[in-house]
Amino acid sequence: MAKSDSGLDTAAAILRVLGEQAFDTEDLKANATRATAEAWARHLLLGTAHPERGNKPASENERDFVGARRWVENLRRSELNYVRKSLGEFRQVIMSLVQNFHRAVSVEGDEDRRVAQQIDRLRTAIESNSIDKLRVEATSVAATLSNMVVAREARRSVQFEELGTELKTMHKRLEDARKSSETCALTGLHNRRALDAYIDRVVEFDGLTGVPALIMIMDVDNFKLINDNYGHPVGDEALKGLAREMIRLFLRKCDFVARYGGEEFVVVVRDMEYKLAGQLAERARERLATVRLPAQPLISLSVSIGVAELRAGDDPSSWLMRADAALLRAKQQGKNRVVLAA
């Protein structure tokens, strides 16, 4: 039985979201997952060739919904196994930390028993009423306790050093995990998740205090042709080259550069008057046009840019929508140009 148009749209949208949120695992690469998700979405929505069998275009009744569901289940299983393994490694670090604490407590307990034994020796010597015996025992006990203190401090130093190493390792893993969750694996730029959080903060604080801010959405012109004519690896190199140039171009700490998705980038610039926005965006457009790919030096890259200022009453969605509308006009006017939001 044929699926409804709304059902097809929903299935395709779900597949594309899975592709956008993909990450590298031991079995799958994020780029391959994104490409396969898009292929399944087109197969279900448009009836293009089967992503796995590569057969001829399918009619509405021949579209493989069961195969798409099986691919999604396998993808989620692979990602779940990867997350479980990473969690297991992190738990080992925590367990090692706990074992070090336990070892330290056990050693101190043994020392306390030895101290009690030395005190009993002194008590026995006192009860013997022998000055000579008391002098001998006191000297021996004092030497023993002194040696125990020195040995205990040495052990503590080693134990605290080991604990410090464990804590540094745990902190680094936590920091790496945080950065990984906020970074685009391909370009090294901030990802959509980090961008959304940053825009929320800018709107909340700059919007209330009146600090000027602007947002630029950049779209690589004719990017699909690069992928179709030269392959996705060349397309990936183009995105990485553009990302490197953006990092060199937007150097201030208050400049935020992110990959928005696909071939789109977003730059949030704070403390910048809107009257300078056109000049800044034009300089970015010219600089990005100089990027060349070593493997394909004849490819010329260009970007279309839409710019919008943060206005009173803006929320993150309305701010982005005005910049996106300006980008659309730049595309409609011939690409490779800058358009400021009205």
N, C-alpha and C positions, 0 to 999 in steps of 0.2 A: 504494500500500500504506500502511496506517495506521501512524503512528509510535507507538512504545511510550510509556507514561506517563513513564518515566524520561527518555527522549529529549526529550519535550516539556518536562519540568521543566528539563532542562539547557539547552535552547535558550532558554527564557524567562529563566532565570537569567543566561545570557551576555548577552542583550539588555539586561537591567536593569543589569548591571555596566557595559556600554558607556555607558548613559545616565548613570549616577552619575559616571563618570569623564570625561564630555564637557567640552570647553572651547570658548570662542569662537574661531572662525576667520574668515577673510575671507568665506567662503561660508555658514557655518552659525553659529547662536547656540546656546549650551549648553542654554538652556531648551527651544528647539524640538527639539533632538536628544533630550533626555530624554523629552519628550512622545511623539515618534515611536517611540523605543525601547520605551516602555511600551505603545504601541498595537500594535506588532508582537508583543510578548510576549503580550498578551491575545489577539491574533488566533490565534497558534499554540497557546496553552494552552487558551483558552476558546472559540475559534471566533467571536470578535466580528467586526465588520465589517472589511473590508480597509482598512488604513491609507492606501493611495494611491487606491484606486478607490471607497471608501466604499459598497460594495455591502452586501447583506443578510448576516446572520450565516452563517458557512460551516460545512458539515459537516466531520467529521474528515478525509475524503478530499479536501476542497476547499481546505484551508489552504495558503497560498502560501509554502512553505518556500524555493523558488527566489527569490521576490521578497524575502524577508527576507534571504537570503544576499547578493543583489545590493545591497540597501540598506546592509548592513554593509560590503561592499567599497567602495562609494562613500564612506561615512563615513570609513573608514580612509584612503582615497586623499586626501580633502580635508584631513584632519588631518596626513598625511605631507607634503603640499605646503606647508602652513602652517609646519610645523617646519623643513623644508628652507630656506624663505625666511628665517625668523628666524635660522637658523644662518648663512646667507650674509651677512646684515647684520652679524652679530657677527664673522665672519671678515674683513670689510672693515675693521673697527676694528683688529683685530690686524695686518693687512697695513699699514695706515697707520702703526702704531707701529713696525714693522720698518723701513719706508722712512725714517722719521725717524732711527733709529739709523744706517742706512746712509749717509744724507746727512751726518750728523755726522762719521762716520769718514772719508768721502771728503774733506771740507773740511780736516780735520786733516792728512791725507796731503799735500794741496797746500801747506799751510803749512810742513810739514817740508822740502819741496823748496826753498821760498823761503829758509828759514833756512840750508840748505846752500849756496845761492848767495851769501848774505851772508858766510858764513864763508870761502868761496873768495875773495871780494874782499879780505878782511882778509889771508888767506894771501899773495895776490899782492902786496899793499902791503908786507908784511913782507919778502918776498924781493927787493923793488926797492931796499931799503936807502935809501929816501928818506923822511926824517922828515916832510917836508911832505906827501907823498902819503899816508903812513900816518896822519897827523893828519886829513887830509881824509876818507880812506876810513873811519877809525874813527868820526868824527863822523857821517858819512852812514849807516854801518851801524847805529850805536847808535840813530839816529833812526828808521831803517826797522824795526829789531827792536822798538823801543818802540811804534811805531804798530801793528805786527803783534800784539803782546801785547794792546793795548787793543781792537783789532778782534776778536781771537779771543775775549776775555772777553765782548764784546758779543754775538757770535754764539752763544757758549755759553749766555748768559743767555736769548736768544730760543729756542734749541733746547730747553733744559731746561724753559722755560715751555710750549713746545708739547708736549713729552713729558709734562709734568705734566697738561696738559689732556686728552691722549689717555688717560692712565692713569685720570684721574677719570671720563672717559666710560665706559671699559671697566668700572671698578668699579661705576658706577651701573647699567650694563646687567646685570652679574652679580647685583647686589643686587635689581634689579627682577625678574629671572628667578627668584631664590630666593623672594622674597615671593609672586610669582604662583603658584608651585608649591605654596605653603602657605596660600593664601587662597581663600575662597569668592568667586567673581566676582560673585554676586548680592548678598550681604549685607556683604561686606568682613570677615567674621569668619574665624577660622582654619577650615581645612577638615578633613576626616576624616584625611587623611594627617598633618597637623601634630598633630591631637589624639592619634592613636595613638602618635606619638613622645613627646609630652609625658606621657601616662599611663605609658608605659614608664619614663620618668625618675622620675616621682613614686613609682611603686611601688618602684623600685630604691633610691632614696635615703631618702624619707620612711618607707617600709616598714621599712628597716633601722635608721634613727635614732629611730623612734618619734614623729616629728613628726605631729600630727593632720592629716588631710586627708579631704575628703568630695567626692562626685561627685553632681551633679544631672542627671537626664535630663528634659527638658521636651518635651512634645508638644502642638502646637496642636490644640485641640478642634475637631472638625467641619470640618477644613480642606478636605476633599474637597467639602463643600457650597459653600464659598466659591468654589472653582475652577469647580464645575459651574454655579452660579447667576450668577456675576459674571464668570467668565473667568480665565484664568491670569495676565494682567497685574495684576489686582486681588489675586490670591493672592500674586504676587511682591511687591507693595507691602506687603502684610501682613507677610511675612517680613522685609522690610527695616525696617519700622517696629518690629517686635519686637526685631530685632538692635540697632537704635540705642538702644532703651531698656535692653537688657541691658548695653551698653557703659557707659551712664551709671550703671547700678546696681552693677556689679562693677568698681570703680575701682582696686583694689589691684593692684600689680605681680604679686603671686602668684596673682591670679584669672585663670583661663584660660577664655575663652568661645569655643565653636566651633559651627559648624553640623554636625550629626551626619549629616544626610541627609534629603531631603524636607522635612517640617515639624517635624523634631526638632532640638533644640539640646542641647548638653552644657556644663555649667559645672563646672570643677574648682576647688575652694576649698581652699587650703592654710593650715596654722596656724590652724585653726578647730575648737574642741571640738564633738563630735557633739551635745552637749546643746543647742547653739545652732542646730543644723542646721534644726530645724523652724521656728524664728522667721525665719531667713534665707530659707528657701524660701517661707514664707508671705508675707513682704514682697515677694519677687520675683513671686509669683503675683498679688498685689494690684496691683503697679505695672504689670505687663504687661497687666492687664485695663483699664488707662486708655488704652492705645494706640488712636488713632482714625485712620481713613484719610480724607484730604481728599476723595477722589473718591467715597467711599461712607461718609459719616459715621454712618449708621445701623447699620453692621456692628459688633457687639460681639465682641471677641476674648477668649479665655480659654485657659489652659494647664493641663494636668495634669502633676504633677511627682513623680518617684520619686527618693529620696535614699538613698545608702548611704555608710557610713564605710569608710575603708581599714583593714583588719584584718591582724593578723599572719598570714603565710602566703598572703595574697592575691596573685594574679597579675592582670594587666590584664583578662583575660577574666572571671575570677570576680567582680572588683569591678564591672565593667560589668553583668554578668548580675544581680547582686543589685539594683542600681539599676533595671534594666529590669523586673525582676519587681515591684518596688514601683510603678513607673509603670503596669504592667498592672493592678495592684489599684486604683490611683487611677482608671483608666478604667472598671473594672468597678463601682466604687462610685458612679459618676455623673459623673465628669469634674470639671474645674475645682476640683481639690483637691490636697493634698500628702499623700503617704504615705511614711513612713520604712521602710527595709528592716528586717526583724526582726533 
